[in-house]
Each structure stands twice: as structure tokens, then as C-alpha cells.
Amino acid sequence: MSKQQTVELDLNPIMQALSRTPMVLLGYQKRWCEDTNPVKVVEKSRRIGLTWGEAADCALLAASNSGMDVWYVGYNKDMALEFIRDCANWAKFYGLAAGEIEETEEVFKEGDEKESILAFTIRFASGWRITALSSSPSNLRGKQGLVIIDEAAFHPCLSELLKAAMALLMWGGRVHIISTHDGVDNPFNELIQEIREGKKPYSLHTITFEDAMKDGLYERICLRTNRAYSKEGEQQWEAEIRASYGEDAAEELDCIPKNSGGKWLSRALIESQMHSHTPLVRKEMARDFELIDEPVRAKEIAQWLQEEIQPLLDDLDKNRPHFLGEDFARKGDLTSLVIAAQQPNLTNEIQFIVELGNMPYAQQEQIVLYILKALPLFSGAAFDGGGNGGSLAEKARDAFGESLIHIIQLSEKWYKENTAPFKAALEDGTLTKLPKNADVLADLRAFEIVRGVPRIPDKRAKSVDGGKNKRHGDTAIALLLLHFATRQDVRLPVVAVTRRARRSQTISEGY
């Protein structure tokens, strides 16, 4: 018993010390290393130690008997040497059997010529090695293992380098792509957009300077530099870092590619998905319409719905799932409702669009519920939930349930996650048959890249084809919300079929 107590007393100080010792890797470094996707990409802030964390993982990989060779591709000698030294330090920290750093030459073939590239290598007792190259060879053929492309945006021919690196995947290799941004038109940013659009099955990480700070970057710097930590000191340090980058801070620290601006969707792309027979119905009310007694307003709108909208609803294919996207406005701008039917090949074809100007809240609710109740196989809708639009969205959710009605707050984060798939749908034709209309074209052309994210800027334009209200990209937002709705998982409710409905179906089928 006394011996057991002695052991506990001996271990207790050790356990207390361990409880005060931080994890070696910070949260974002750990999440990156734990991602096992064969191809993973990260857009990151500068100087947050991600490559240092990558070196920690590579040392373990190369030391394992079941590991593989590692090929680090920077774009200069200093990057290669820094990475290989980090790997060597990690090997010593782990107590792994590894040799000294060797300075060698690796030979790569470029076309008909062979090129020697300075390389730094560590060999492990496992038989695997880590090799850091001093420049960016586009030909890695014949090599196997893990390829790390660091500061990918700054490689002179990234597309060729990626093509060569991806060839390693066939035999169980991996590709890690790490970089800060270098402009919106850079191939690295294009790769990021393709991942967001779902065109590339790679995992994507975004690590801003703010993300790194939340995960303890400044605390770790204090620990390394033997500096006392304080919240005030952290805030001052962050302000100094941002000030040092000046106008480049958004790109260098916040993962927002520079040179952003201009139109996001080309006229040619939009027109390629337009169809001359898709209806666009516009109902703009006089400014004093809201002063009329509500029952009278409701009667007028009911008549309009019966005459103008019901024929469009009657023409819908009863066997196709239908979706709706809505952008809300009360005065000045337009409320836009976009209805689409999903085809057997999962293409979403616009059936018609309704634009409402100066329409009172009660009548907007009347119109929206009328349309939703008549949609065959209604499978989902996305509503603009900002401001006064939230009330109409909640009315729809009360009527149809939260599984079918999605209420969206249009934030920068939401735009960032959903604009790329929307553009991809226009490019590959899975969102098509938009009305061939000048205002719809202008709305979609209104998208601009703001702080690296496509969105509608805060400026309005006159209607091109005679509408009374000014436009603020209203139908473009409704189309974006519609596309979001088509991408959500929906469990349709089981609808009870009445005896009368069965009898009507039997008669219509001719039995």
C-alpha cells in the first residue's frame, strides 16, 4: 500500500506539469495534419507556421515502415533548406533514426532535356527519405510518395506542376498544396474556385490570420519568445502586424485574393442558358395601392393570380420535383420568385419568374402561398430572410415546415460558399432556361467580386425594359437562392390520397 502511495506521489508533479504544457501543434495545424484526403489544399495567412506543422507530419510518415518518400517543392533554395531543417528537428524531437541532411542534385526531364535541381535530403532507417527541392520541377514522373507544393500561387507554371504531381496518385501517392494568395486571376485561386464549385474532389482548408489567432498563435509566440501574455498585448501585436502589411493585409492575412473587381458572370455565359419561351411575369402596383382596404386588395390579386399565374401552374409537369427561390423587397426594389423543375438528369429548368413591385406584405404572402401550394411535388424553397423578408419566410415555413423552407441570411460567408456552385451550374448547363430578358441579364451581370467574394454591390440600376422600380440584382439573388434550394436534401412528406382523388385519377387514366 505504501509503495503504491509513493508511486502516486512521484507521478503527481509530472502530471501537473503535463497539464500546463500546451499541445505541440495548434488547432489549425492539427486539423491539417489529420486530414487524410489524398489531395488537400489550403489557402492561408502568412507566417502562421503551417509548413512547420507539415514537417512534423512528414517526419513521422518517412520514419514509418509503412510510410513513403516525401517530395517538397518550393520555388527557391531558402524554402527548401528551411523545410528540410524543420523535418530534421522534428526527427530529433521524436527520437527517430535519421541521417544528416545531404545536399544532392536531382535530375528531372523537361521535354527532351534533363535538368539538375539542387536538393536537400534526409534518409530514415525505414528506407524512406524526405527531399526538399530548390525549384519547381514540372516533371515528377517516375517518383512516388507525397508531393508538397508550397506557396503554390508563386510557382511559375503551377498547372504543369500539378499535372505531374497528380500522376503520383495512381500508385497511392498524395498531394498537398499550400499557399497564400497572389491575385484573383492566379491559377491557385482558380483551383480554389474549382474545389468550391465541386469540380475537384479535393479537401479545402482556409486559415486566416484571425483563425490562427483564435487557435492560440500569439500565445505560442509568447511561449517561444519568453514573453508574458496579455490580451492587450495580443491586440497590439495584431494591429502592428496588420499595419505592416498595409493595403495588402486582406490578401496576405485574410485569404482574399487581390485585384478583385469587375463583373463576375460574363454576358456570353448568361445568354447561353437563356430561353426565349420562359415566361417572366411582372406585377408592379401603384404607390397608393397599400391604402386600399385589404379585402379589396386581396380580391384584385386573387383575380390576377387566376388569370396570369394559374395557367403557368397548370402547364407544370406533375411528375417533376419543383423548387422556388425568393428575394424579398417591399418598396424601391422588386420581390422576385423563381420556379424551377428538376429533370430526370438532375438539370434544373426555370419554368417561370414572377417579379413584384410595391406589393403590400399581405399580398406578397397571398401570392407566395398560392404558388407554393400549387407546385407539383414541391421539394424545397429558399427565402431571403434578412430584414422584413424574414416575416414572409416564416409564414412559408409555418405552412410547409422547416424541411422544405430554408430561411437564408445573406452573409459574406454564405455568398462565399454558394456562389461558386451557382456559377458552375450555369457553366455546365445544370441550371438553364432562364428568361431571355434584358433585366434578368442585367441583374446577373450586377454580380461583382467584393473582397474576393461574388455578391451584389450596394448600388441600384433602372429597369432596362420599362419596369417602374429600380433593380438591385433582385432576380439574380432569387436564382442563387433557388439553386441553393435544389442542392438540399429533402424528405418529402407522405401525402394521403383521398377516395375522391383516386376516383378522379382512375377516370383520367381511362379505366
C-alpha positions as CSV (number, residue, x, y, z in Angstrom):
1,M,0.0,0.0,0.0
2,S,2.8,2.4,1.0
3,K,4.7,1.6,-2.2
4,Q,1.6,2.4,-4.3
5,Q,1.3,5.8,-2.5
6,T,4.9,6.5,-3.2
7,V,4.4,6.0,-6.9
8,E,1.4,8.3,-6.9
9,L,3.4,11.0,-5.2
10,D,6.2,10.6,-7.7
11,L,3.8,10.8,-10.7
12,N,1.7,13.7,-9.4
13,P,4.1,16.5,-10.2
14,I,4.7,15.1,-13.6
15,M,1.0,15.0,-14.4
16,Q,0.6,18.6,-13.1
17,A,3.4,19.7,-15.4
18,L,1.9,18.0,-18.4
19,S,-1.5,19.7,-17.7
20,R,0.3,23.0,-18.0
21,T,2.1,22.1,-21.2
22,P,0.3,23.1,-24.4
23,M,-0.2,20.8,-27.4
24,V,2.8,21.0,-29.7
25,L,0.6,21.7,-32.7
26,L,-2.0,24.4,-32.7
27,G,-5.6,23.6,-33.7
28,Y,-5.3,24.6,-37.4
29,Q,-2.0,22.7,-37.8
30,K,-3.5,19.6,-36.2
31,R,-6.7,19.7,-38.4
32,W,-4.5,20.0,-41.5
33,C,-2.3,17.0,-40.5
34,E,-5.3,14.9,-39.5
35,D,-6.9,15.4,-43.0
36,T,-6.3,12.1,-44.8
37,N,-7.7,13.2,-48.2
38,P,-5.2,12.1,-51.0
39,V,-5.3,15.7,-52.3
40,K,-5.7,18.6,-49.9
41,V,-5.4,22.3,-50.5
42,V,-5.1,25.2,-48.1
43,E,-5.4,28.9,-48.6
44,K,-3.7,30.5,-45.7
45,S,-2.4,33.6,-44.0
46,R,1.3,34.3,-44.0
47,R,3.7,33.2,-41.2
48,I,1.3,31.1,-39.2
49,G,3.6,28.0,-39.1
50,L,1.6,25.7,-41.3
51,T,4.6,24.3,-43.2
52,W,6.3,23.8,-39.8
53,G,3.3,21.6,-38.8
54,E,3.5,19.8,-42.2
55,A,7.2,19.0,-41.4
56,A,6.1,17.4,-38.2
57,D,3.8,15.1,-40.1
58,C,6.3,14.3,-42.8
59,A,9.0,13.2,-40.3
60,L,6.6,10.6,-38.9
61,L,5.5,9.5,-42.3
62,A,9.0,9.0,-43.7
63,A,10.2,7.2,-40.5
64,S,7.4,4.7,-40.6
65,N,8.0,1.3,-42.3
66,S,4.6,1.7,-43.9
67,G,5.3,5.3,-45.0
68,M,6.5,6.8,-48.2
69,D,9.0,9.2,-49.7
70,V,8.2,12.9,-49.4
71,W,8.9,15.5,-52.1
72,Y,8.8,19.1,-51.0
73,V,8.6,21.6,-53.9
74,G,9.2,25.2,-53.0
75,Y,10.3,27.8,-55.5
76,N,13.7,28.8,-54.1
77,K,16.7,27.3,-52.2
78,D,15.9,29.1,-48.9
79,M,12.4,27.5,-48.7
80,A,13.8,24.0,-49.4
81,L,16.5,24.4,-46.8
82,E,14.1,25.7,-44.1
83,F,11.7,22.8,-44.6
84,I,14.4,20.1,-44.5
85,R,15.8,21.6,-41.3
86,D,12.3,21.6,-39.8
87,C,12.0,17.9,-40.7
88,A,15.4,17.2,-39.2
89,N,14.4,19.0,-35.9
90,W,11.2,17.1,-35.7
91,A,13.0,13.8,-36.2
92,K,15.3,14.6,-33.3
93,F,12.4,15.6,-31.2
94,Y,10.6,12.3,-31.9
95,G,13.9,10.4,-31.4
96,L,13.7,8.9,-34.9
97,A,16.6,7.2,-36.6
98,A,17.5,9.6,-39.4
99,G,20.7,10.6,-41.1
100,E,22.2,14.0,-41.6
101,I,21.0,16.5,-44.2
102,E,22.5,15.7,-47.6
103,E,23.0,18.3,-50.4
104,T,22.5,16.5,-53.7
105,E,21.2,17.0,-57.2
106,E,18.0,15.5,-58.5
107,V,17.6,15.1,-62.3
108,F,14.3,15.9,-63.9
109,K,13.4,15.7,-67.5
110,E,11.9,18.7,-69.2
111,G,10.8,17.8,-72.8
112,D,13.9,16.4,-74.5
113,E,16.3,17.9,-72.0
114,K,17.4,16.9,-68.5
115,E,17.7,19.5,-65.7
116,S,19.6,19.1,-62.5
117,I,18.0,20.7,-59.5
118,L,19.7,21.3,-56.1
119,A,18.0,19.1,-53.4
120,F,18.3,18.6,-49.7
121,T,17.6,15.1,-48.4
122,I,17.2,13.3,-45.1
123,R,17.2,9.4,-45.1
124,F,15.5,7.4,-42.5
125,A,16.2,3.9,-41.1
126,S,12.8,2.9,-42.6
127,G,14.3,3.3,-46.1
128,W,12.2,6.3,-47.0
129,R,13.5,9.8,-47.4
130,I,12.4,13.4,-47.4
131,T,13.7,15.5,-50.3
132,A,13.3,19.3,-50.5
133,L,13.8,20.7,-54.0
134,S,15.2,24.2,-54.6
135,S,12.9,25.0,-57.5
136,S,9.7,23.7,-59.1
137,P,10.2,20.8,-61.5
138,S,7.1,20.2,-63.6
139,N,8.1,16.6,-64.2
140,L,7.9,14.3,-61.2
141,R,7.2,11.2,-63.3
142,G,9.0,8.2,-62.0
143,K,8.8,9.4,-58.5
144,Q,6.4,8.0,-55.8
145,G,5.1,9.2,-52.5
146,L,3.8,12.5,-51.1
147,V,4.3,15.8,-53.0
148,I,4.1,19.0,-51.1
149,I,3.7,22.2,-53.3
150,D,4.4,25.1,-51.0
151,E,3.4,28.7,-51.9
152,A,1.8,27.3,-55.0
153,A,0.5,30.6,-56.2
154,F,4.1,31.8,-56.7
155,H,5.2,28.9,-58.9
156,P,5.9,30.0,-62.5
157,C,4.0,27.1,-64.1
158,L,1.6,25.7,-61.5
159,S,-0.7,23.9,-63.9
160,E,2.2,21.8,-65.3
161,L,3.5,21.1,-61.8
162,L,0.0,19.9,-60.6
163,K,-0.4,17.7,-63.7
164,A,2.9,16.0,-62.8
165,A,2.1,15.7,-59.1
166,M,-1.3,14.2,-59.7
167,A,0.3,11.3,-61.6
168,L,1.6,10.0,-58.3
169,L,-2.0,9.4,-57.0
170,M,-2.3,6.3,-59.3
171,W,0.1,4.3,-57.0
172,G,-1.2,5.6,-53.7
173,G,0.7,8.9,-53.5
174,R,-0.6,12.1,-52.0
175,V,-0.6,15.8,-53.0
176,H,-0.6,18.7,-50.5
177,I,-1.0,22.2,-51.9
178,I,-0.2,25.1,-49.6
179,S,-0.2,28.8,-50.4
180,T,-1.2,32.4,-49.6
181,H,-3.0,34.2,-52.5
182,D,-1.4,36.1,-55.3
183,G,-4.3,37.7,-57.2
184,V,-7.7,36.7,-58.2
185,D,-6.7,35.5,-61.6
186,N,-3.8,33.3,-60.3
187,P,-4.1,29.6,-61.1
188,F,-4.1,28.8,-57.4
189,N,-7.2,30.9,-56.9
190,E,-8.8,29.2,-59.9
191,L,-8.1,25.9,-58.3
192,I,-9.7,27.1,-55.1
193,Q,-12.8,28.1,-57.0
194,E,-13.0,24.8,-58.8
195,I,-13.0,23.0,-55.5
196,R,-15.8,25.2,-54.2
197,E,-17.7,24.6,-57.4
198,G,-17.5,20.8,-56.8
199,K,-15.4,20.3,-59.9
200,K,-12.4,18.9,-58.0
201,P,-12.9,16.3,-55.3
202,Y,-10.2,17.7,-53.1
203,S,-10.5,18.9,-49.5
204,L,-10.1,22.6,-48.9
205,H,-8.9,24.4,-45.8
206,T,-9.0,28.2,-45.2
207,I,-6.8,29.6,-42.4
208,T,-6.9,33.3,-42.0
209,F,-4.8,35.3,-39.6
210,E,-7.9,35.7,-37.4
211,D,-8.4,31.9,-37.4
212,A,-4.8,31.4,-36.3
213,M,-5.1,33.9,-33.5
214,K,-8.2,32.2,-32.2
215,D,-6.3,28.9,-32.1
216,G,-3.5,30.5,-30.0
217,L,-0.9,31.8,-32.4
218,Y,0.1,34.7,-30.2
219,E,0.2,32.6,-27.1
220,R,2.6,30.3,-28.8
221,I,4.7,33.2,-29.9
222,C,4.8,34.4,-26.3
223,L,5.9,30.9,-25.2
224,R,8.6,30.7,-27.8
225,T,10.0,34.2,-27.1
226,N,9.6,34.0,-23.3
227,R,7.2,36.9,-23.4
228,A,4.4,37.4,-20.8
229,Y,1.0,37.0,-22.4
230,S,-1.8,39.6,-22.1
231,K,-5.0,40.3,-24.1
232,E,-3.9,43.9,-24.5
233,G,-0.5,42.7,-25.8
234,E,-2.2,40.4,-28.3
235,Q,-4.5,43.1,-29.6
236,Q,-1.5,45.5,-30.0
237,W,0.6,42.8,-31.8
238,E,-2.2,42.0,-34.2
239,A,-2.7,45.7,-35.0
240,E,1.1,46.1,-35.7
241,I,1.1,43.0,-38.0
242,R,-1.9,44.3,-40.0
243,A,-0.4,47.8,-40.2
244,S,2.9,46.3,-41.5
245,Y,1.0,44.8,-44.5
246,G,-1.0,47.9,-45.2
247,E,-3.3,47.6,-48.2
248,D,-2.0,44.0,-48.8
249,A,-3.4,42.8,-45.5
250,A,-6.6,41.4,-47.0
251,E,-4.6,39.1,-49.3
252,E,-1.7,38.3,-47.1
253,L,-3.6,37.7,-43.9
254,D,-7.3,37.3,-44.7
255,C,-7.1,34.9,-47.7
256,I,-8.8,37.4,-50.0
257,P,-7.1,37.5,-53.4
258,K,-6.1,40.9,-54.6
259,N,-7.0,42.7,-57.8
260,S,-10.6,41.7,-57.2
261,G,-13.3,43.6,-59.1
262,G,-15.2,43.7,-62.3
263,K,-18.1,41.6,-63.5
264,W,-18.3,38.0,-62.2
265,L,-20.6,36.4,-64.8
266,S,-19.9,37.1,-68.5
267,R,-22.7,38.1,-70.8
268,A,-21.9,35.1,-73.0
269,L,-22.3,32.6,-70.1
270,I,-25.6,34.1,-69.0
271,E,-27.1,34.2,-72.5
272,S,-26.0,30.6,-73.1
273,Q,-28.6,29.5,-70.5
274,M,-31.4,31.8,-71.6
275,H,-34.5,30.6,-73.4
276,S,-36.9,32.8,-75.4
277,H,-40.0,30.9,-74.3
278,T,-39.5,31.0,-70.5
279,P,-42.2,33.4,-69.1
280,L,-41.4,36.4,-66.9
281,V,-44.5,37.9,-65.3
282,R,-44.2,41.4,-63.6
283,K,-46.8,42.9,-61.4
284,E,-46.0,46.4,-60.2
285,M,-48.6,48.2,-58.1
286,A,-49.3,51.9,-57.8
287,R,-47.9,53.7,-54.8
288,D,-51.3,54.2,-53.2
289,F,-52.3,50.5,-53.6
290,E,-51.4,49.9,-50.0
291,L,-54.1,52.4,-48.9
292,I,-56.9,50.4,-50.3
293,D,-58.8,48.1,-47.9
294,E,-57.1,44.8,-47.6
295,P,-60.1,42.7,-48.7
296,V,-60.3,44.7,-51.9
297,R,-56.5,44.3,-52.5
298,A,-56.8,40.6,-51.8
299,K,-59.7,40.3,-54.4
300,E,-57.7,42.1,-57.1
301,I,-54.6,40.0,-56.5
302,A,-56.7,36.8,-56.5
303,Q,-58.1,37.7,-59.9
304,W,-54.6,38.4,-61.2
305,L,-53.4,35.1,-59.9
306,Q,-56.2,33.2,-61.5
307,E,-55.7,34.9,-64.9
308,E,-51.9,35.3,-65.1
309,I,-50.3,32.7,-62.8
310,Q,-52.7,29.8,-62.7
311,P,-52.2,29.0,-66.5
312,L,-48.4,28.8,-65.8
313,L,-49.0,26.5,-62.9
314,D,-51.4,24.3,-64.9
315,D,-48.6,23.8,-67.5
316,L,-46.1,22.4,-65.0
317,D,-45.1,18.8,-65.3
318,K,-46.9,16.9,-62.5
319,N,-44.2,14.3,-62.3
320,R,-41.2,16.6,-61.8
321,P,-40.0,17.9,-58.4
322,H,-40.3,21.7,-58.2
323,F,-38.3,24.3,-56.3
324,L,-38.6,28.0,-55.6
325,G,-36.2,30.8,-54.8
326,E,-37.3,34.2,-53.4
327,D,-35.6,37.6,-53.0
328,F,-37.7,40.0,-50.9
329,A,-38.4,43.7,-51.3
330,R,-41.2,46.0,-50.3
331,K,-40.6,49.4,-51.9
332,G,-38.0,50.5,-54.3
333,D,-36.6,47.1,-55.3
334,L,-38.5,44.1,-56.5
335,T,-39.5,40.8,-54.9
336,S,-38.5,38.1,-57.3
337,L,-39.9,34.5,-57.3
338,V,-38.1,31.9,-59.5
339,I,-39.7,28.5,-60.1
340,A,-37.8,25.5,-61.5
341,A,-38.5,21.9,-62.3
342,Q,-35.8,19.2,-61.8
343,Q,-35.4,16.9,-64.8
344,P,-34.5,13.2,-64.6
345,N,-30.9,14.1,-65.4
346,L,-30.9,16.5,-62.4
347,T,-30.9,19.6,-64.6
348,N,-33.0,22.4,-63.1
349,E,-35.0,24.2,-65.8
350,I,-36.6,27.5,-64.9
351,Q,-40.4,27.3,-65.5
352,F,-41.3,31.0,-65.0
353,I,-40.3,34.0,-62.9
354,V,-42.6,36.5,-61.1
355,E,-41.4,40.0,-60.2
356,L,-43.5,42.1,-57.7
357,G,-43.1,45.8,-57.3
358,N,-44.6,47.9,-54.4
359,M,-46.6,44.8,-53.3
360,P,-48.0,45.0,-49.7
361,Y,-46.9,42.4,-47.2
362,A,-50.3,40.7,-47.1
363,Q,-50.5,40.3,-50.8
364,Q,-46.9,39.0,-51.1
365,E,-47.9,36.3,-48.6
366,Q,-51.1,35.7,-50.6
367,I,-49.1,35.2,-53.8
368,V,-46.3,33.1,-52.4
369,L,-48.6,30.7,-50.6
370,Y,-50.8,30.4,-53.7
371,I,-47.8,29.4,-55.8
372,L,-46.2,27.1,-53.3
373,K,-49.5,25.2,-52.7
374,A,-49.9,24.6,-56.5
375,L,-46.3,23.4,-57.2
376,P,-46.3,19.7,-58.2
377,L,-44.0,17.6,-56.0
378,F,-42.9,20.7,-54.1
379,S,-39.4,19.8,-52.9
380,G,-37.9,22.9,-51.4
381,A,-37.6,26.7,-51.4
382,A,-35.0,29.2,-50.2
383,F,-36.2,32.6,-48.9
384,D,-34.2,35.8,-48.3
385,G,-34.6,36.0,-44.5
386,G,-33.0,39.4,-44.0
387,G,-34.9,42.4,-42.7
388,N,-38.7,42.4,-43.4
389,G,-38.2,39.4,-45.7
390,G,-38.0,37.2,-42.6
391,S,-41.7,37.6,-41.9
392,L,-42.8,36.2,-45.3
393,A,-40.2,33.5,-45.0
394,E,-41.6,32.4,-41.6
395,K,-45.1,32.4,-43.0
396,A,-44.0,30.0,-45.7
397,R,-42.1,27.8,-43.1
398,D,-45.2,27.7,-40.9
399,A,-47.2,26.5,-43.9
400,F,-44.8,23.9,-45.3
401,G,-42.3,23.1,-42.5
402,E,-38.6,23.7,-41.9
403,S,-37.5,20.7,-44.0
404,L,-38.9,22.4,-47.1
405,I,-38.4,26.1,-46.4
406,H,-34.9,27.4,-45.9
407,I,-34.6,30.9,-44.5
408,I,-31.2,32.4,-45.5
409,Q,-29.3,35.3,-44.0
410,L,-27.3,36.6,-47.0
411,S,-23.8,37.0,-45.4
412,E,-20.4,37.1,-46.9
413,K,-19.7,33.6,-45.7
414,W,-22.9,32.3,-47.3
415,Y,-22.1,34.0,-50.6
416,K,-18.6,32.5,-50.5
417,E,-19.9,29.0,-50.0
418,N,-22.7,29.2,-52.6
419,T,-21.7,31.4,-55.5
420,A,-19.1,29.1,-56.9
421,P,-21.6,26.1,-57.3
422,F,-24.1,28.5,-58.8
423,K,-21.6,29.7,-61.4
424,A,-20.6,26.1,-62.1
425,A,-24.3,25.2,-62.7
426,L,-24.6,27.9,-65.3
427,E,-21.3,26.8,-66.9
428,D,-22.3,23.1,-67.2
429,G,-26.0,23.7,-68.0
430,T,-27.5,22.1,-64.9
431,L,-29.3,25.5,-64.3
432,T,-30.9,26.5,-67.5
433,K,-33.8,28.1,-69.4
434,L,-33.6,31.5,-67.8
435,P,-36.0,34.0,-69.4
436,K,-34.4,35.8,-72.3
437,N,-34.9,39.2,-70.8
438,A,-32.7,42.3,-70.6
439,D,-33.4,42.9,-66.9
440,V,-32.6,39.3,-65.9
441,L,-29.3,39.7,-67.8
442,A,-28.5,43.0,-66.1
443,D,-29.3,41.5,-62.7
444,L,-26.9,38.6,-63.2
445,R,-24.3,40.9,-64.6
446,A,-24.6,43.0,-61.5
447,F,-22.6,40.4,-59.5
448,E,-19.1,41.8,-58.7
449,I,-16.2,40.4,-56.7
450,V,-16.1,42.3,-53.5
451,R,-13.3,41.4,-51.0
452,G,-12.7,38.3,-53.0
453,V,-16.4,37.2,-52.8
454,P,-19.0,37.5,-55.6
455,R,-22.0,39.5,-54.4
456,I,-24.4,42.3,-55.5
457,P,-22.9,45.6,-54.6
458,D,-24.9,48.3,-52.9
459,K,-26.0,50.2,-55.9
460,R,-29.2,50.3,-58.0
461,A,-30.0,50.5,-61.7
462,K,-33.0,51.4,-63.7
463,S,-35.0,48.7,-65.4
464,V,-33.8,48.1,-68.9
465,D,-37.2,47.1,-70.4
466,G,-39.6,49.6,-68.9
467,G,-40.2,48.5,-65.3
468,K,-41.1,51.2,-62.8
469,N,-39.0,50.1,-59.9
470,K,-35.2,50.3,-59.7
471,R,-33.4,47.0,-59.6
472,H,-30.8,45.7,-57.2
473,G,-29.9,42.4,-58.7
474,D,-33.2,41.0,-57.3
475,T,-33.8,38.2,-59.8
476,A,-30.1,37.2,-59.6
477,I,-30.4,36.7,-55.9
478,A,-33.6,34.7,-56.3
479,L,-31.8,32.5,-58.9
480,L,-28.9,32.0,-56.4
481,L,-31.4,31.0,-53.7
482,L,-33.3,28.7,-56.0
483,H,-30.0,26.9,-56.9
484,F,-29.3,26.6,-53.1
485,A,-32.7,25.0,-52.6
486,T,-32.1,22.4,-55.3
487,R,-28.9,21.3,-53.6
488,Q,-30.5,20.5,-50.2
489,D,-31.6,17.0,-49.1
490,V,-35.3,16.9,-48.8
491,R,-37.6,14.2,-47.4
492,L,-41.0,14.7,-49.0
493,P,-44.0,14.2,-46.7
494,V,-46.3,11.3,-47.3
495,V,-49.4,12.7,-48.9
496,A,-52.7,10.8,-48.2
497,V,-54.7,10.2,-51.3
498,T,-58.4,10.6,-50.8
499,R,-61.0,8.3,-52.3
500,R,-62.2,11.2,-54.5
501,A,-58.6,11.8,-55.8
502,R,-58.3,8.1,-56.6
503,R,-61.6,8.1,-58.5
504,S,-60.5,11.2,-60.4
505,Q,-57.2,9.6,-61.3
506,T,-59.0,6.4,-62.5
507,I,-61.3,8.4,-64.7
508,S,-58.4,10.4,-66.2
509,E,-56.4,7.2,-67.0
510,G,-59.4,5.9,-68.9
511,Y,-60.2,2.9,-66.7
